[in-house]
């Protein structure tokens, strides 16, 4: 296999950073939920954080397998203040949509240099993004249904604590 193109190496490093930034964002969202005593929502966000860390590790492993170099740039501070539960999920859904666009860009870049191995690796991420956007969109719908009904939010909170709602069913 030919050596990793410098543009692809850079883009993979950038994507690792995006995934770590997403993990950091979900960490902050979890902290927000702890702060308003919704520990089920906090646990759900921690599970999203874990997934993002796994995505970063998967990209890193691929980069290493291809003989690439990791550049470890700083990870940006996440948003920590939110106006409501709905605001958190709107922010999270936007984050996933941006991530999808970034993966699409990486895919396009790999296609441009005929890097078929990277295209194959990115296919997994494209499929995963479909699940991630779906899962986040469903969570947003649920909290919108609940609206200002604190009872409904508490029921949802209990279900999330048990892992009974809003699960991303994509393979890890
Ligand atoms: Fe790794 Fe939620 O995208």
Backbone and ligand atoms as CSV (ligand in chain L), in Angstrom:
chain,resi,resn,atom,element,x,y,z
A,1,UNK,N,N,0.851,-1.203,0.000
A,1,UNK,CA,C,0.000,0.000,0.000
A,1,UNK,C,C,0.885,1.251,0.000
A,2,UNK,N,N,0.502,2.240,-0.795
A,2,UNK,CA,C,1.375,3.421,-0.822
A,2,UNK,C,C,1.248,4.227,0.471
A,3,UNK,N,N,2.274,5.024,0.705
A,3,UNK,CA,C,2.321,5.782,1.961
A,3,UNK,C,C,1.128,6.727,2.106
A,4,UNK,N,N,0.842,7.014,3.344
A,4,UNK,CA,C,-0.269,7.919,3.633
A,4,UNK,C,C,0.040,9.311,3.076
A,5,UNK,N,N,-0.895,9.834,2.303
A,5,UNK,CA,C,-0.764,11.189,1.758
A,5,UNK,C,C,-0.729,12.195,2.929
A,6,UNK,N,N,0.101,13.210,2.808
A,6,UNK,CA,C,0.240,14.194,3.905
A,6,UNK,C,C,-1.096,14.884,4.225
A,7,UNK,N,N,-1.894,15.119,3.188
A,7,UNK,CA,C,-3.208,15.780,3.416
A,7,UNK,C,C,-4.137,14.872,4.228
A,8,UNK,N,N,-4.056,13.569,3.932
A,8,UNK,CA,C,-4.915,12.614,4.650
A,8,UNK,C,C,-4.437,12.479,6.095
A,9,UNK,N,N,-3.133,12.442,6.262
A,9,UNK,CA,C,-2.571,12.364,7.619
A,9,UNK,C,C,-3.047,13.551,8.459
A,10,UNK,N,N,-3.002,14.729,7.855
A,10,UNK,CA,C,-3.426,15.946,8.552
A,10,UNK,C,C,-4.933,15.876,8.878
A,11,UNK,N,N,-5.695,15.435,7.888
A,11,UNK,CA,C,-7.154,15.373,8.075
A,11,UNK,C,C,-7.523,14.332,9.143
A,12,UNK,N,N,-6.807,13.217,9.183
A,12,UNK,CA,C,-7.089,12.200,10.213
A,12,UNK,C,C,-6.777,12.761,11.591
A,13,UNK,N,N,-5.662,13.483,11.690
A,13,UNK,CA,C,-5.321,14.118,12.966
A,13,UNK,C,C,-6.384,15.124,13.385
A,14,UNK,N,N,-6.877,15.876,12.398
A,14,UNK,CA,C,-7.921,16.867,12.687
A,14,UNK,C,C,-9.186,16.148,13.193
A,15,UNK,N,N,-9.502,15.028,12.548
A,15,UNK,CA,C,-10.707,14.294,12.943
A,15,UNK,C,C,-10.571,13.689,14.339
A,16,UNK,N,N,-9.381,13.225,14.674
A,16,UNK,CA,C,-9.141,12.719,16.045
A,16,UNK,C,C,-9.447,13.857,17.029
A,17,UNK,N,N,-8.970,15.049,16.678
A,17,UNK,CA,C,-9.207,16.206,17.545
A,17,UNK,C,C,-10.709,16.523,17.651
A,18,UNK,N,N,-11.427,16.421,16.521
A,18,UNK,CA,C,-12.883,16.681,16.555
A,18,UNK,C,C,-13.582,15.688,17.478
A,19,UNK,N,N,-13.170,14.428,17.409
A,19,UNK,CA,C,-13.821,13.401,18.239
A,19,UNK,C,C,-13.532,13.653,19.722
A,20,UNK,N,N,-12.300,14.062,20.017
A,20,UNK,CA,C,-11.950,14.353,21.412
A,20,UNK,C,C,-12.682,15.601,21.902
A,21,UNK,N,N,-12.862,16.571,20.994
A,21,UNK,CA,C,-13.612,17.778,21.347
A,21,UNK,C,C,-15.066,17.415,21.647
A,22,UNK,N,N,-15.623,16.489,20.833
A,22,UNK,CA,C,-17.001,16.034,21.081
A,22,UNK,C,C,-17.079,15.334,22.436
A,23,UNK,N,N,-16.075,14.502,22.741
A,23,UNK,CA,C,-16.053,13.816,24.048
A,23,UNK,C,C,-16.055,14.838,25.183
A,24,UNK,N,N,-15.259,15.880,25.013
A,24,UNK,CA,C,-15.158,16.942,26.020
A,24,UNK,C,C,-16.503,17.673,26.156
A,25,UNK,N,N,-17.172,17.891,25.035
A,25,UNK,CA,C,-18.479,18.561,25.042
A,25,UNK,C,C,-19.506,17.722,25.792
A,26,UNK,N,N,-19.500,16.407,25.546
A,26,UNK,CA,C,-20.469,15.548,26.240
A,26,UNK,C,C,-20.144,15.448,27.729
A,27,UNK,N,N,-18.885,15.537,28.043
A,27,UNK,CA,C,-18.460,15.589,29.450
A,27,UNK,C,C,-19.102,16.827,30.103
A,28,UNK,N,N,-19.009,17.974,29.421
A,28,UNK,CA,C,-19.566,19.228,29.961
A,28,UNK,C,C,-21.093,19.153,30.061
A,29,UNK,N,N,-21.717,18.491,29.087
A,29,UNK,CA,C,-23.183,18.358,29.128
A,29,UNK,C,C,-23.593,17.462,30.293
A,30,UNK,N,N,-22.800,16.420,30.520
A,30,UNK,CA,C,-23.057,15.536,31.662
A,30,UNK,C,C,-22.954,16.339,32.967
A,31,UNK,N,N,-21.944,17.178,33.051
A,31,UNK,CA,C,-21.757,18.008,34.255
A,31,UNK,C,C,-22.940,18.953,34.442
A,32,UNK,N,N,-23.446,19.504,33.332
A,32,UNK,CA,C,-24.626,20.387,33.413
A,32,UNK,C,C,-25.799,19.617,34.028
A,33,UNK,N,N,-26.005,18.379,33.555
A,33,UNK,CA,C,-27.125,17.581,34.075
A,33,UNK,C,C,-26.920,17.214,35.539
A,34,UNK,N,N,-25.696,16.909,35.923
A,34,UNK,CA,C,-25.429,16.644,37.357
A,34,UNK,C,C,-25.811,17.870,38.171
A,35,UNK,N,N,-25.497,19.042,37.620
A,35,UNK,CA,C,-25.758,20.303,38.324
A,35,UNK,C,C,-27.236,20.578,38.543
A,36,UNK,N,N,-28.094,20.001,37.692
A,36,UNK,CA,C,-29.541,20.213,37.882
A,36,UNK,C,C,-30.215,18.905,38.360
A,37,UNK,N,N,-29.410,18.019,38.927
A,37,UNK,CA,C,-29.903,16.771,39.543
A,37,UNK,C,C,-30.631,15.831,38.584
A,38,UNK,N,N,-30.183,15.806,37.329
A,38,UNK,CA,C,-30.728,14.824,36.376
A,38,UNK,C,C,-29.627,13.800,36.082
A,39,UNK,N,N,-29.412,12.927,37.055
A,39,UNK,CA,C,-28.250,12.028,36.950
A,39,UNK,C,C,-28.408,10.971,35.853
A,40,UNK,N,N,-29.649,10.642,35.480
A,40,UNK,CA,C,-29.860,9.709,34.365
A,40,UNK,C,C,-29.395,10.333,33.053
A,41,UNK,N,N,-29.752,11.606,32.849
A,41,UNK,CA,C,-29.280,12.329,31.655
A,41,UNK,C,C,-27.753,12.447,31.682
A,42,UNK,N,N,-27.229,12.693,32.891
A,42,UNK,CA,C,-25.766,12.822,33.032
A,42,UNK,C,C,-25.083,11.518,32.631
A,43,UNK,N,N,-25.656,10.389,33.061
A,43,UNK,CA,C,-25.072,9.076,32.727
A,43,UNK,C,C,-25.154,8.828,31.221
A,44,UNK,N,N,-26.254,9.221,30.613
A,44,UNK,CA,C,-26.417,9.038,29.162
A,44,UNK,C,C,-25.339,9.830,28.409
A,45,UNK,N,N,-25.111,11.070,28.872
A,45,UNK,CA,C,-24.089,11.891,28.222
A,45,UNK,C,C,-22.687,11.299,28.427
A,46,UNK,N,N,-22.464,10.699,29.579
A,46,UNK,CA,C,-21.166,10.054,29.815
A,46,UNK,C,C,-20.971,8.883,28.850
A,47,UNK,N,N,-22.067,8.192,28.522
A,47,UNK,CA,C,-21.951,7.080,27.555
A,47,UNK,C,C,-21.592,7.627,26.165
A,48,UNK,N,N,-22.142,8.808,25.836
A,48,UNK,CA,C,-21.779,9.424,24.536
A,48,UNK,C,C,-20.302,9.808,24.546
A,49,UNK,N,N,-19.858,10.305,25.694
A,49,UNK,CA,C,-18.445,10.680,25.834
A,49,UNK,C,C,-17.551,9.463,25.574
A,50,UNK,N,N,-17.933,8.330,26.176
A,50,UNK,CA,C,-17.154,7.098,25.968
A,50,UNK,C,C,-17.084,6.741,24.484
A,51,UNK,N,N,-18.220,6.858,23.810
A,51,UNK,CA,C,-18.241,6.510,22.382
A,51,UNK,C,C,-17.297,7.391,21.581
A,52,UNK,N,N,-17.288,8.682,21.909
A,52,UNK,CA,C,-16.410,9.604,21.167
A,52,UNK,C,C,-14.939,9.273,21.418
A,53,UNK,N,N,-14.645,8.871,22.647
A,53,UNK,CA,C,-13.256,8.479,22.950
A,53,UNK,C,C,-12.883,7.233,22.136
A,54,UNK,N,N,-13.854,6.331,21.986
A,54,UNK,CA,C,-13.599,5.134,21.172
A,54,UNK,C,C,-13.391,5.509,19.704
A,55,UNK,N,N,-14.156,6.490,19.236
A,55,UNK,CA,C,-13.988,6.936,17.838
A,55,UNK,C,C,-12.579,7.507,17.635
A,56,UNK,N,N,-12.154,8.330,18.607
A,56,UNK,CA,C,-10.807,8.921,18.507
A,56,UNK,C,C,-9.751,7.814,18.493
A,57,UNK,N,N,-9.924,6.810,19.350
A,57,UNK,CA,C,-8.959,5.711,19.427
A,57,UNK,C,C,-8.951,4.902,18.130
A,58,UNK,N,N,-10.125,4.707,17.555
A,58,UNK,CA,C,-10.220,3.954,16.300
A,58,UNK,C,C,-9.469,4.685,15.178
A,59,UNK,N,N,-9.647,6.010,15.119
A,59,UNK,CA,C,-8.943,6.812,14.108
A,59,UNK,C,C,-7.433,6.800,14.360
A,60,UNK,N,N,-7.080,6.922,15.636
A,60,UNK,CA,C,-5.665,6.912,16.000
A,60,UNK,C,C,-5.024,5.580,15.588
A,61,UNK,N,N,-5.703,4.477,15.889
A,61,UNK,CA,C,-5.164,3.157,15.530
A,61,UNK,C,C,-4.987,3.037,14.022
A,62,UNK,N,N,-5.961,3.570,13.286
A,62,UNK,CA,C,-5.859,3.524,11.824
A,62,UNK,C,C,-4.655,4.348,11.352
A,63,UNK,N,N,-4.510,5.535,11.925
A,63,UNK,CA,C,-3.386,6.413,11.577
A,63,UNK,C,C,-2.053,5.694,11.828
A,64,UNK,N,N,-1.974,5.017,12.969
A,64,UNK,CA,C,-0.741,4.278,13.304
A,64,UNK,C,C,-0.531,3.104,12.338
A,65,UNK,N,N,-1.611,2.391,12.046
A,65,UNK,CA,C,-1.512,1.237,11.132
A,65,UNK,C,C,-0.971,1.656,9.765
A,66,UNK,N,N,-1.293,2.904,9.385
A,66,UNK,CA,C,-0.848,3.394,8.076
A,66,UNK,C,C,0.521,4.085,8.151
A,67,UNK,N,N,1.157,4.000,9.304
A,67,UNK,CA,C,2.478,4.611,9.444
A,67,UNK,C,C,2.436,6.124,9.568
A,68,UNK,N,N,1.285,6.660,9.958
A,68,UNK,CA,C,1.152,8.116,10.125
A,68,UNK,C,C,1.684,8.576,11.473
A,69,UNK,N,N,1.685,9.899,11.632
A,69,UNK,CA,C,2.193,10.492,12.866
A,69,UNK,C,C,1.070,11.300,13.508
A,70,UNK,N,N,0.986,11.217,14.830
A,70,UNK,CA,C,-0.041,11.969,15.540
A,70,UNK,C,C,0.540,13.288,16.010
A,71,UNK,N,N,-0.253,14.392,15.874
A,71,UNK,CA,C,0.327,15.691,16.239
A,71,UNK,C,C,-0.224,16.278,17.549
A,72,UNK,N,N,-1.243,15.654,18.137
A,72,UNK,CA,C,-1.769,16.043,19.456
A,72,UNK,C,C,-1.957,17.551,19.679
A,73,UNK,N,N,-2.760,18.201,18.861
A,73,UNK,CA,C,-3.035,19.624,19.121
A,73,UNK,C,C,-3.937,19.778,20.353
A,74,UNK,N,N,-4.026,20.990,20.919
A,74,UNK,CA,C,-4.880,21.167,22.107
A,74,UNK,C,C,-6.355,20.919,21.780
A,75,UNK,N,N,-7.093,20.527,22.803
A,75,UNK,CA,C,-8.541,20.302,22.641
A,75,UNK,C,C,-9.268,21.534,23.168
A,76,UNK,N,N,-10.149,22.089,22.354
A,76,UNK,CA,C,-10.847,23.323,22.716
A,76,UNK,C,C,-11.801,23.138,23.885
A,77,UNK,N,N,-12.008,24.222,24.645
A,77,UNK,CA,C,-12.957,24.176,25.767
A,77,UNK,C,C,-14.374,24.032,25.240
A,78,UNK,N,N,-15.160,23.190,25.868
A,78,UNK,CA,C,-16.545,23.022,25.406
A,78,UNK,C,C,-17.477,24.082,25.986
A,79,UNK,N,N,-18.668,24.161,25.394
A,79,UNK,CA,C,-19.720,25.001,25.965
A,79,UNK,C,C,-20.145,24.374,27.287
A,80,UNK,N,N,-20.252,25.210,28.335
A,80,UNK,CA,C,-20.609,24.644,29.647
A,80,UNK,C,C,-21.954,25.158,30.185
A,81,UNK,N,N,-22.435,26.271,29.616
A,81,UNK,CA,C,-23.707,26.826,30.092
A,81,UNK,C,C,-24.798,26.529,29.061
A,82,UNK,N,N,-25.948,26.130,29.558
A,82,UNK,CA,C,-27.088,25.852,28.675
A,82,UNK,C,C,-28.337,26.471,29.294
A,83,UNK,N,N,-29.286,26.860,28.420
A,83,UNK,CA,C,-30.476,27.527,28.949
A,83,UNK,C,C,-31.555,26.536,29.371
A,84,UNK,N,N,-31.475,25.301,28.869
A,84,UNK,CA,C,-32.515,24.310,29.194
A,84,UNK,C,C,-32.041,22.927,28.747
A,85,UNK,N,N,-32.814,21.924,29.119
A,85,UNK,CA,C,-32.524,20.549,28.687
A,85,UNK,C,C,-32.602,20.475,27.152
A,86,UNK,N,N,-33.615,21.153,26.602
A,86,UNK,CA,C,-33.766,21.159,25.135
A,86,UNK,C,C,-32.535,21.794,24.483
A,87,UNK,N,N,-32.063,22.884,25.066
A,87,UNK,CA,C,-30.880,23.576,24.534
A,87,UNK,C,C,-29.678,22.619,24.462
A,88,UNK,N,N,-29.519,21.768,25.485
A,88,UNK,CA,C,-28.397,20.811,25.485
A,88,UNK,C,C,-28.501,19.894,24.260
A,89,UNK,N,N,-29.686,19.345,24.041
A,89,UNK,CA,C,-29.809,18.373,22.950
A,89,UNK,C,C,-29.783,19.035,21.571
A,90,UNK,N,N,-30.261,20.276,21.503
A,90,UNK,CA,C,-30.121,21.003,20.224
A,90,UNK,C,C,-28.646,21.226,19.911
A,91,UNK,N,N,-27.894,21.602,20.946
A,91,UNK,CA,C,-26.447,21.824,20.784
A,91,UNK,C,C,-25.746,20.520,20.390
A,92,UNK,N,N,-26.132,19.427,21.057
A,92,UNK,CA,C,-25.505,18.124,20.784
A,92,UNK,C,C,-25.826,17.644,19.361
A,93,UNK,N,N,-27.062,17.856,18.934
A,93,UNK,CA,C,-27.427,17.424,17.573
A,93,UNK,C,C,-26.619,18.217,16.541
A,94,UNK,N,N,-26.470,19.522,16.777
A,94,UNK,CA,C,-25.670,20.352,15.852
A,94,UNK,C,C,-24.230,19.844,15.803
A,95,UNK,N,N,-23.729,19.474,16.959
A,95,UNK,CA,C,-22.351,18.957,17.050
A,95,UNK,C,C,-22.189,17.694,16.194
A,96,UNK,N,N,-23.182,16.830,16.261
A,96,UNK,CA,C,-23.124,15.601,15.456
A,96,UNK,C,C,-23.240,15.916,13.965
A,97,UNK,N,N,-24.077,16.898,13.634
A,97,UNK,CA,C,-24.231,17.265,12.217
A,97,UNK,C,C,-22.930,17.838,11.662
A,98,UNK,N,N,-22.254,18.640,12.471
A,98,UNK,CA,C,-20.948,19.188,12.059
A,98,UNK,C,C,-19.948,18.045,11.899
A,99,UNK,N,N,-19.993,17.097,12.824
A,99,UNK,CA,C,-19.077,15.956,12.751
A,99,UNK,C,C,-19.312,15.148,11.473
A,100,UNK,N,N,-20.568,14.964,11.119
A,100,UNK,CA,C,-20.897,14.246,9.872
A,100,UNK,C,C,-20.292,14.987,8.675
A,101,UNK,N,N,-20.435,16.305,8.657
A,101,UNK,CA,C,-19.902,17.106,7.547
A,101,UNK,C,C,-18.379,16.956,7.476
A,102,UNK,N,N,-17.739,16.902,8.640
A,102,UNK,CA,C,-16.273,16.754,8.671
A,102,UNK,C,C,-15.837,15.386,8.134
A,103,UNK,N,N,-16.602,14.368,8.489
A,103,UNK,CA,C,-16.270,13.023,7.995
A,103,UNK,C,C,-16.523,12.935,6.485
A,104,UNK,N,N,-17.584,13.587,6.039
A,104,UNK,CA,C,-17.837,13.654,4.583
A,104,UNK,C,C,-16.651,14.307,3.869
A,105,UNK,N,N,-16.126,15.383,4.456
A,105,UNK,CA,C,-14.982,16.091,3.849
A,105,UNK,C,C,-13.760,15.173,3.774
A,106,UNK,N,N,-13.551,14.422,4.865
A,106,UNK,CA,C,-12.403,13.505,4.903
A,106,UNK,C,C,-12.567,12.421,3.823
A,107,UNK,N,N,-13.783,11.950,3.688
A,107,UNK,CA,C,-14.085,10.913,2.685
A,107,UNK,C,C,-13.783,11.441,1.278
A,108,UNK,N,N,-14.227,12.681,1.053
A,108,UNK,CA,C,-14.030,13.307,-0.262
A,108,UNK,C,C,-12.536,13.491,-0.561
A,109,UNK,N,N,-11.807,13.892,0.478
A,109,UNK,CA,C,-10.360,14.090,0.340
A,109,UNK,C,C,-9.680,12.762,-0.024
A,110,UNK,N,N,-10.084,11.689,0.669
A,110,UNK,CA,C,-9.508,10.360,0.402
A,110,UNK,C,C,-9.859,9.893,-1.010
A,111,UNK,N,N,-11.068,10.211,-1.451
A,111,UNK,CA,C,-11.482,9.835,-2.813
A,111,UNK,C,C,-10.615,10.572,-3.830
A,112,UNK,N,N,-10.303,11.841,-3.535
A,112,UNK,CA,C,-9.522,12.681,-4.447
A,112,UNK,C,C,-8.119,12.139,-4.691
A,113,UNK,N,N,-7.540,11.489,-3.670
A,113,UNK,CA,C,-6.183,10.942,-3.841
A,113,UNK,C,C,-6.204,9.416,-4.009
A,114,UNK,N,N,-7.396,8.889,-4.235
A,114,UNK,CA,C,-7.586,7.446,-4.447
A,114,UNK,C,C,-6.986,6.607,-3.320
A,115,UNK,N,N,-7.229,7.071,-2.097
A,115,UNK,CA,C,-6.781,6.326,-0.921
A,115,UNK,C,C,-7.940,5.415,-0.498
A,116,UNK,N,N,-7.976,4.229,-1.081
A,116,UNK,CA,C,-9.122,3.335,-0.896
A,116,UNK,C,C,-9.202,2.768,0.523
A,117,UNK,N,N,-8.050,2.588,1.163
A,117,UNK,CA,C,-8.055,2.069,2.543
A,117,UNK,C,C,-8.715,3.085,3.478
A,118,UNK,N,N,-8.393,4.376,3.278
A,118,UNK,CA,C,-9.015,5.407,4.129
A,118,UNK,C,C,-10.509,5.509,3.823
A,119,UNK,N,N,-10.874,5.358,2.557
A,119,UNK,CA,C,-12.304,5.371,2.213
A,119,UNK,C,C,-13.032,4.256,2.965
A,120,UNK,N,N,-12.416,3.089,2.992
A,120,UNK,CA,C,-13.021,1.952,3.685
A,120,UNK,C,C,-13.131,2.227,5.188
A,121,UNK,N,N,-12.062,2.775,5.763
A,121,UNK,CA,C,-12.092,3.094,7.208
A,121,UNK,C,C,-13.158,4.143,7.507
A,122,UNK,N,N,-13.303,5.111,6.608
A,122,UNK,CA,C,-14.263,6.190,6.824
A,122,UNK,C,C,-15.706,5.730,6.636
A,123,UNK,N,N,-15.883,4.641,5.896
A,123,UNK,CA,C,-17.238,4.114,5.685
A,123,UNK,C,C,-17.884,3.774,7.032
A,124,UNK,N,N,-17.090,3.177,7.929
A,124,UNK,CA,C,-17.601,2.835,9.269
A,124,UNK,C,C,-18.099,4.102,9.978
A,125,UNK,N,N,-17.334,5.179,9.846
A,125,UNK,CA,C,-17.705,6.426,10.520
A,125,UNK,C,C,-18.957,7.053,9.897
A,126,UNK,N,N,-19.079,6.921,8.576
A,126,UNK,CA,C,-20.284,7.454,7.919
A,126,UNK,C,C,-21.520,6.722,8.439
A,127,UNK,N,N,-21.429,5.391,8.533
A,127,UNK,CA,C,-22.551,4.591,9.048
A,127,UNK,C,C,-22.842,4.958,10.502
A,128,UNK,N,N,-21.792,5.114,11.270
A,128,UNK,CA,C,-21.934,5.453,12.689
A,128,UNK,C,C,-22.627,6.816,12.844
A,129,UNK,N,N,-22.286,7.767,11.990
A,129,UNK,CA,C,-22.894,9.102,12.082
A,129,UNK,C,C,-24.399,9.057,11.843
A,130,UNK,N,N,-24.840,8.154,10.955
A,130,UNK,CA,C,-26.287,8.026,10.721
A,130,UNK,C,C,-26.958,7.655,12.049
A,131,UNK,N,N,-26.361,6.699,12.769
A,131,UNK,CA,C,-26.907,6.264,14.063
A,131,UNK,C,C,-26.822,7.370,15.106
A,132,UNK,N,N,-25.704,8.075,15.113
A,132,UNK,CA,C,-25.503,9.111,16.133
A,132,UNK,C,C,-26.500,10.260,15.956
A,133,UNK,N,N,-26.706,10.665,14.708
A,133,UNK,CA,C,-27.665,11.755,14.473
A,133,UNK,C,C,-29.082,11.300,14.806
A,134,UNK,N,N,-29.376,10.037,14.472
A,134,UNK,CA,C,-30.704,9.497,14.757
A,134,UNK,C,C,-30.941,9.474,16.272
A,135,UNK,N,N,-29.973,8.937,16.995
A,135,UNK,CA,C,-30.095,8.815,18.438
A,135,UNK,C,C,-30.234,10.192,19.106
A,136,UNK,N,N,-29.423,11.163,18.651
A,136,UNK,CA,C,-29.490,12.499,19.250
A,136,UNK,C,C,-30.809,13.184,18.867
A,137,UNK,N,N,-31.255,12.980,17.631
A,137,UNK,CA,C,-32.531,13.555,17.179
A,137,UNK,C,C,-33.690,12.994,17.992
A,138,UNK,N,N,-33.631,11.706,18.315
A,138,UNK,CA,C,-34.702,11.089,19.108
A,138,UNK,C,C,-34.710,11.636,20.535
A,139,UNK,N,N,-33.524,11.837,21.085
A,139,UNK,CA,C,-33.450,12.424,22.431
A,139,UNK,C,C,-34.043,13.834,22.419
A,140,UNK,N,N,-33.715,14.588,21.383
A,140,UNK,CA,C,-34.250,15.959,21.273
A,140,UNK,C,C,-35.781,15.921,21.189
A,141,UNK,N,N,-36.303,15.011,20.373
A,141,UNK,CA,C,-37.766,14.885,20.257
A,141,UNK,C,C,-38.387,14.558,21.615
A,142,UNK,N,N,-37.764,13.629,22.343
A,142,UNK,CA,C,-38.322,13.218,23.644
A,142,UNK,C,C,-38.364,14.378,24.631
A,143,UNK,N,N,-37.259,15.145,24.701
A,143,UNK,CA,C,-37.265,16.247,25.682
A,143,UNK,C,C,-38.200,17.375,25.222
A,144,UNK,N,N,-38.397,17.473,23.901
A,144,UNK,CA,C,-39.372,18.471,23.424
A,144,UNK,C,C,-40.788,18.050,23.793
A,145,UNK,N,N,-41.083,16.748,23.684
A,145,UNK,CA,C,-42.405,16.249,24.092
A,145,UNK,C,C,-42.625,16.551,25.567
A,146,UNK,N,N,-41.590,16.317,26.368
A,146,UNK,CA,C,-41.714,16.545,27.808
A,146,UNK,C,C,-41.896,18.033,28.100
A,147,UNK,N,N,-41.238,18.873,27.309
A,147,UNK,CA,C,-41.367,20.334,27.462
A,147,UNK,C,C,-41.071,20.772,28.880
A,148,UNK,N,N,-42.024,21.523,29.483
A,148,UNK,CA,C,-41.807,22.024,30.852
A,148,UNK,C,C,-42.383,21.088,31.913
A,149,UNK,N,N,-42.817,19.905,31.483
A,149,UNK,CA,C,-43.406,18.957,32.420
A,149,UNK,C,C,-42.290,18.242,33.199
A,150,UNK,N,N,-42.067,18.698,34.436
A,150,UNK,CA,C,-40.951,18.149,35.227
A,150,UNK,C,C,-41.145,16.660,35.527
A,151,UNK,N,N,-42.400,16.250,35.698
A,151,UNK,CA,C,-42.698,14.831,35.956
A,151,UNK,C,C,-42.235,13.967,34.795
A,152,UNK,N,N,-42.537,14.421,33.582
A,152,UNK,CA,C,-42.151,13.652,32.387
A,152,UNK,C,C,-40.625,13.586,32.269
A,153,UNK,N,N,-39.963,14.681,32.592
A,153,UNK,CA,C,-38.489,14.696,32.528
A,153,UNK,C,C,-37.885,13.738,33.554
A,154,UNK,N,N,-38.533,13.666,34.734
A,154,UNK,CA,C,-38.017,12.764,35.780
A,154,UNK,C,C,-38.191,11.295,35.392
A,155,UNK,N,N,-39.310,10.985,34.725
A,155,UNK,CA,C,-39.530,9.606,34.252
A,155,UNK,C,C,-38.445,9.250,33.229
A,156,UNK,N,N,-38.217,10.174,32.311
A,156,UNK,CA,C,-37.188,9.963,31.278
A,156,UNK,C,C,-35.806,9.818,31.937
A,157,UNK,N,N,-35.585,10.649,32.938
A,157,UNK,CA,C,-34.315,10.602,33.671
A,157,UNK,C,C,-34.088,9.217,34.282
A,158,UNK,N,N,-35.158,8.646,34.851
A,158,UNK,CA,C,-35.047,7.306,35.464
A,158,UNK,C,C,-34.750,6.243,34.406
A,159,UNK,N,N,-35.428,6.373,33.268
A,159,UNK,CA,C,-35.209,5.388,32.191
A,159,UNK,C,C,-33.773,5.464,31.679
A,160,UNK,N,N,-33.273,6.692,31.542
A,160,UNK,CA,C,-31.900,6.868,31.046
A,160,UNK,C,C,-30.885,6.326,32.051
A,161,UNK,N,N,-31.201,6.469,33.328
A,161,UNK,CA,C,-30.301,5.962,34.371
A,161,UNK,C,C,-30.162,4.452,34.243
A,162,UNK,N,N,-31.275,3.797,33.843
A,162,UNK,CA,C,-31.255,2.328,33.699
A,162,UNK,C,C,-30.778,1.920,32.316
A,163,UNK,N,N,-30.541,2.916,31.441
A,163,UNK,CA,C,-30.109,2.595,30.071
A,163,UNK,C,C,-31.243,2.098,29.215
A,164,UNK,N,N,-32.502,2.501,29.570
A,164,UNK,CA,C,-33.671,1.982,28.841
A,164,UNK,C,C,-34.190,2.884,27.732
A,165,UNK,N,N,-33.570,4.013,27.530
A,165,UNK,CA,C,-34.074,4.916,26.488
A,165,UNK,C,C,-32.917,5.587,25.787
A,166,UNK,N,N,-33.162,5.933,24.543
A,166,UNK,CA,C,-32.191,6.737,23.803
A,166,UNK,C,C,-30.879,6.058,23.530
A,167,UNK,N,N,-30.908,4.738,23.466
A,167,UNK,CA,C,-29.649,4.035,23.210
A,167,UNK,C,C,-29.261,4.097,21.746
A,168,UNK,N,N,-27.985,4.338,21.545
A,168,UNK,CA,C,-27.439,4.266,20.186
A,168,UNK,C,C,-27.166,2.787,19.915
A,169,UNK,N,N,-27.895,2.215,18.944
A,169,UNK,CA,C,-27.767,0.770,18.724
A,169,UNK,C,C,-26.709,0.429,17.682
A,170,UNK,N,N,-25.866,1.399,17.371
A,170,UNK,CA,C,-24.795,1.123,16.401
A,170,UNK,C,C,-23.737,0.210,17.023
A,171,UNK,N,N,-23.081,-0.604,16.219
A,171,UNK,CA,C,-22.005,-1.423,16.777
A,171,UNK,C,C,-20.871,-0.548,17.294
A,172,UNK,N,N,-20.224,-0.973,18.367
A,172,UNK,CA,C,-19.149,-0.153,18.950
A,172,UNK,C,C,-17.903,-0.252,18.109
L,1,LIG,FE1,FE,-17.837,10.436,16.915
L,1,LIG,FE2,FE,-20.623,11.477,17.681
L,1,LIG,O1,O,-19.316,11.295,16.416
